Amino acid sequence: MNELYLEIFVMNVRQLEAFRATIEAGSITAAAELLHVSQPSVSRLVADLERSVGFPLFLRAGRGLTATVEARRFYKAVDAMFVGVGRLRELAEVIKTTADGAISVGVIPSLSQSVLPDAVAHMLLERPDMRLMLSTRNTPAIIDAVRMQQFDIGIVGREPPYDGVEILHQTTVPYVCLLPESHHRANGADPVDLHDLSKTEKFITFGDIYPDEMTGIERSLSQKLQNNSRISAANMPMAAALVNSTGALAIVDPFTASLAVRTGGVVSRSLIQAMTYHVAIITRGLDTLSREAGAFAQHVAGQIEQSTK
């Protein structure tokens, strides 16, 4: 072990906590209040850390402190370490909670109210004592959580590949357009053309993700829809709920559309454009998947396929 490794080795978590708190709070006094310790304790811990790393962390001017350039660079690594520790705590809690056979599931909003409830109901008919922990997140967050084994199963809505996970089931379904019932194109069975609608209609979009990442959309059409957008929603269910109240149109997956139509006030129309929505059920690895979790994944897959018929 070389000298640098020895210097890093002598750092301890309390020193790093004191340094991180001082950076974030802006002063030794505020850091002490944040950590619920005395001001001299924080000063000593920061001084010990400075000796360990071999460069000054703060410039002292009167009663104030200014972080050095080196300290700001060092802070990024320290903060990332504490984020990692937080994730370890979450993982430990999940492992503790699921040790008795509970299944942890992360699901995207568009399937949380359409496919998932029926899959849960079927699972509980077979195994009344089964415990399920259900969380709604976006696709990147679910993939990350599955990699960390915070979720046994993830139900996501983006085209693969997904690094670090295995796909248990996947399928594609066509996007549809939601219109208010009062819209002049609401009646009829023919598919609507987004190029025509984009000439006169306002659309609800999803920031930088939609519509650019919709599989099959033309870049020029995507730009038109963005130009005609005055509302950016967080997810498809939110966009669907806004169609009736605002009069703007939205392109959504058929699961979200079906739920919105049942709620009332909107109609769903198919598209001329061949745009597809990808749905997948993922897990960290088949070797880590319990039989109960595998059975639940099959129920979800069955509900997805049934909903697309």
Secondary structure as the mmCIF struct_conf table of DSSP 4:
data_model
#
loop_
_struct_conf.conf_type_id
_struct_conf.id
_struct_conf.beg_label_comp_id
_struct_conf.beg_label_asym_id
_struct_conf.beg_label_seq_id
_struct_conf.end_label_comp_id
_struct_conf.end_label_asym_id
_struct_conf.end_label_seq_id
HELX_RH_AL_P HELX_RH_AL_P1 GLU A 3 PHE A 9
TURN_TY1_P TURN_TY1_P1 VAL A 10 VAL A 10
HELX_RH_AL_P HELX_RH_AL_P2 VAL A 13 ALA A 25
BEND BEND1 GLY A 26 SER A 27
HELX_RH_AL_P HELX_RH_AL_P3 ILE A 28 LEU A 35
TURN_TY1_P TURN_TY1_P2 HIS A 36 HIS A 36
BEND BEND2 VAL A 37 VAL A 37
HELX_RH_AL_P HELX_RH_AL_P4 GLN A 39 VAL A 53
TURN_TY1_P TURN_TY1_P3 GLY A 54 GLY A 54
BEND BEND3 PHE A 55 PHE A 55
STRN STRN1 PHE A 58 ALA A 61
TURN_TY1_P TURN_TY1_P4 GLY A 62 ARG A 63
STRN STRN2 GLY A 64 ALA A 67
HELX_RH_AL_P HELX_RH_AL_P5 VAL A 69 THR A 98
TURN_TY1_P TURN_TY1_P5 ALA A 99 ASP A 100
BEND BEND4 GLY A 101 GLY A 101
STRN STRN3 ILE A 103 VAL A 107
HELX_RH_AL_P HELX_RH_AL_P6 PRO A 109 SER A 112
TURN_TY1_P TURN_TY1_P6 GLN A 113 SER A 114
HELX_RH_AL_P HELX_RH_AL_P7 VAL A 115 GLU A 126
TURN_TY1_P TURN_TY1_P7 PRO A 128 ASP A 129
STRN STRN4 LEU A 132 THR A 136
HELX_RH_AL_P HELX_RH_AL_P8 THR A 139 ARG A 147
TURN_TY1_P TURN_TY1_P8 MET A 148 GLN A 149
BEND BEND5 GLN A 150 GLN A 150
BEND BEND6 ASP A 152 ASP A 152
STRN STRN5 ILE A 153 VAL A 156
BEND BEND7 ARG A 158 ARG A 158
HELX_LH_PP_P HELX_LH_PP_P1 GLU A 159 GLU A 159
BEND BEND8 PRO A 160 PRO A 160
HELX_LH_PP_P HELX_LH_PP_P2 PRO A 161 PRO A 161
TURN_TY1_P TURN_TY1_P9 ASP A 163 GLY A 164
STRN STRN6 GLU A 166 PRO A 174
STRN STRN7 VAL A 176 PRO A 180
TURN_TY1_P TURN_TY1_P10 GLU A 181 SER A 182
BEND BEND9 HIS A 183 HIS A 183
TURN_TY1_P TURN_TY1_P11 HIS A 184 ARG A 185
BEND BEND10 ALA A 186 ASN A 187
BEND BEND11 ALA A 189 ASP A 190
HELX_LH_PP_P HELX_LH_PP_P3 PRO A 191 PRO A 191
STRN STRN8 VAL A 192 VAL A 192
HELX_RH_AL_P HELX_RH_AL_P9 LEU A 194 LEU A 197
TURN_TY1_P TURN_TY1_P12 SER A 198 THR A 200
STRN STRN9 PHE A 203 THR A 205
STRN STRN10 PHE A 206 PHE A 206
TURN_TY1_P TURN_TY1_P13 GLY A 207 ILE A 209
STRN STRN11 TYR A 210 TYR A 210
TURN_TY1_P TURN_TY1_P14 PRO A 211 GLU A 213
BEND BEND12 MET A 214 MET A 214
STRN STRN12 THR A 215 THR A 215
TURN_TY1_P TURN_TY1_P15 GLY A 216 GLY A 216
HELX_RH_AL_P HELX_RH_AL_P10 ARG A 219 ASN A 227
TURN_TY1_P TURN_TY1_P16 ASN A 228 ASN A 228
STRN STRN13 SER A 229 SER A 232
BEND BEND13 ALA A 234 ASN A 235
HELX_RH_AL_P HELX_RH_AL_P11 MET A 236 THR A 246
STRN STRN14 LEU A 249 VAL A 252
HELX_RH_AL_P HELX_RH_AL_P12 PRO A 254 THR A 263
BEND BEND14 GLY A 264 GLY A 265
STRN STRN15 VAL A 266 SER A 270
STRN STRN16 LEU A 271 LEU A 271
BEND BEND15 ILE A 272 GLN A 273
STRN STRN17 THR A 276 THR A 283
BEND BEND16 ARG A 284 ARG A 284
HELX_RH_3T_P HELX_RH_3T_P1 LEU A 286 THR A 288
HELX_RH_AL_P HELX_RH_AL_P13 ARG A 291 SER A 307
TURN_TY1_P TURN_TY1_P17 THR A 308 THR A 308
#
